[in-house]
C-alpha cells in the first residue's frame, strides 16, 4: 500500500480507501483536526497523520471541518469521486462548477467568508484582494487574513494568533 508521500503543494496520506492531502502553507492551526481526532491527527507525532487511527468516515468528517482546506481528501476509487456528496466541503475539487443565469451567461461562484473564533478571516473562492498598493488575484482558493495584528506575513494569517493567545472575548 502507498505510504505517506510528498506532492507538489504538501504531503499526502492514504489508508487505501481515501487519500488526505495536507498543505502546510494553508494551515492556520485552527486545531479542528487534532481536537476532533487525535488518533489520526497528532502534531506531536511524526508523521503527524496516522490514517489507520480511525475509520474512513471519521477521517472524512474531521477533514471536512478544516476551515482553510489545508486538509482535503478524495476517494482512491475515482468512480466514487464522481458522485461525491456536496456536504463534504473539503473533498478535493476535481472541477469547480459554474453558475449559469437564465440568459446562459456564466457567473462567478459566490465568495464564502468565515470569521474563525479567536482566529483569522477565511475567504474562499475567486476574487481580487487589494491591500495597500498591492493586488492579488485569487482563483478558486482559500486566503486567511490576520485579525490579531501580529502576523509576520500581513495581511495574511501565519497562525501567530495562537502564540499570543488572541481571543475575541
C-alpha positions in Angstrom: 0.0 0.0 0.0 1.1 3.6 -0.7 2.8 5.3 2.3 2.9 9.0 3.1 4.4 10.9 0.2 5.2 14.5 -0.7 3.3 16.1 -3.5 3.9 19.5 -5.2 2.0 21.5 -2.5 2.4 19.5 0.6 2.0 15.9 1.8 -0.5 13.2 1.2 -1.5 10.3 3.4 -3.6 7.2 2.5 -5.4 4.3 4.1 -6.1 2.6 0.8 -9.7 3.9 0.7 -9.1 7.7 0.7 -6.1 10.0 0.4 -5.8 13.0 2.7 -3.8 16.0 1.4 -2.1 18.4 3.7 -1.0 21.9 2.5 1.1 23.3 5.4 1.2 26.8 3.8 -2.6 27.0 4.1 -2.8 25.8 7.7 -3.8 28.4 10.3 -3.7 25.9 13.1 -7.4 26.1 13.8 -6.8 22.7 15.5 -10.1 21.1 14.5 -8.2 18.1 13.2 -6.4 17.1 16.4 -9.1 18.3 18.7 -11.7 16.1 17.0 -9.5 13.1 16.0 -6.2 13.0 17.9 -6.0 9.3 17.0 -5.3 10.3 13.4 -4.1 13.9 13.6 -1.4 14.2 16.3 1.0 17.2 15.8 3.3 15.7 18.5 3.9 12.6 16.4 6.0 12.1 13.2 4.4 11.6 10.8 1.6 13.6 12.3 -1.1 11.8 10.3 -1.9 8.1 11.0 -4.6 7.1 8.5 -5.2 3.9 10.4 -6.1 5.5 13.7 -9.8 5.8 12.9 -12.5 4.8 10.3 -12.6 6.4 6.9 -15.9 8.0 7.8 -14.4 9.6 10.9 -11.4 10.9 9.0 -13.7 12.4 6.3 -15.9 14.1 8.9 -12.8 15.6 10.6 -11.1 16.8 7.4 -14.4 18.5 6.3 -14.1 20.7 9.4 -10.8 22.3 8.2 -11.7 25.9 7.6 -8.9 26.7 5.1 -8.8 23.5 3.1 -5.2 22.9 4.4 -6.6 19.4 4.8 -8.6 17.9 1.9 -9.4 14.4 0.8 -10.5 12.2 -2.1 -11.6 8.7 -2.7 -8.9 6.4 -4.2 -11.6 4.8 -6.3 -12.1 7.6 -8.9 -15.7 6.5 -9.6 -16.7 7.4 -6.1 -15.4 10.9 -6.6 -17.8 11.5 -9.5 -20.9 11.3 -7.2 -19.4 13.0 -4.1 -21.8 14.3 -1.5 -21.7 18.2 -1.7 -21.7 18.3 2.1 -18.1 17.1 2.0 -16.8 20.6 1.6 -13.1 19.6 1.8 -13.3 17.0 -0.9 -10.5 17.7 -3.4 -12.2 19.7 -6.1 -12.0 17.9 -9.4 -13.7 20.7 -11.3 -15.4 23.8 -10.0 -18.9 24.1 -11.4 -20.0 27.4 -12.9 -23.3 29.0 -12.0 -25.4 29.9 -15.1 -28.0 32.6 -15.2 -31.3 32.4 -17.2 -29.6 34.0 -20.2 -26.9 31.3 -20.2 -24.1 33.5 -19.2 -21.7 32.0 -16.7 -21.4 33.9 -13.4 -18.8 33.7 -10.8 -19.4 31.4 -7.8 -20.1 33.2 -4.6 -17.2 34.0 -2.3 -17.5 32.5 1.1 -16.2 34.4 4.1 -15.8 32.8 7.6 -14.7 34.6 10.8 -12.9 32.0 12.8 -13.4 32.3 16.6 -10.2 33.9 18.0 -8.6 33.4 14.6 -8.4 34.8 11.1 -11.0 35.8 8.5 -11.1 32.9 5.9 -12.1 33.8 2.4 -12.8 31.0 -0.1 -13.5 31.5 -3.9 -12.3 33.5 -6.8 -11.7 37.2 -6.0 -9.3 40.1 -6.2 -7.7 41.1 -2.9 -6.4 44.7 -2.7 -4.2 45.7 0.2 -2.1 48.8 0.3 -0.9 49.3 -3.3 -0.7 45.6 -3.9 -3.3 43.5 -5.7 -3.6 39.7 -5.5 -6.0 37.8 -7.8 -7.2 34.6 -6.1 -8.7 31.9 -8.3 -10.6 29.0 -6.6 -8.5 29.3 -3.5 -8.6 30.0 0.2 -7.0 33.0 1.9 -6.7 33.6 5.6 -6.4 37.2 6.7 -5.0 38.2 10.1 -7.3 39.7 12.7 -4.9 39.8 15.6 -2.5 42.2 14.0 0.6 40.1 14.9 1.2 38.1 11.7 4.7 38.2 10.3 3.1 38.0 6.8 0.5 40.7 6.9 -2.2 40.9 5.8 -2.2 37.1 5.8 -2.6 34.9 8.9 0.5 32.9 9.8 -1.0 31.2 12.9 0.7 33.6 15.3 -2.7 34.4 16.9 -2.3 31.1 18.8 1.1 32.0 20.2 -0.2 35.3 21.6 -3.5 33.7 22.7 -5.6 36.1 20.7 -9.2 36.0 21.9 -12.4 37.5 20.7 -13.8 37.8 24.2 
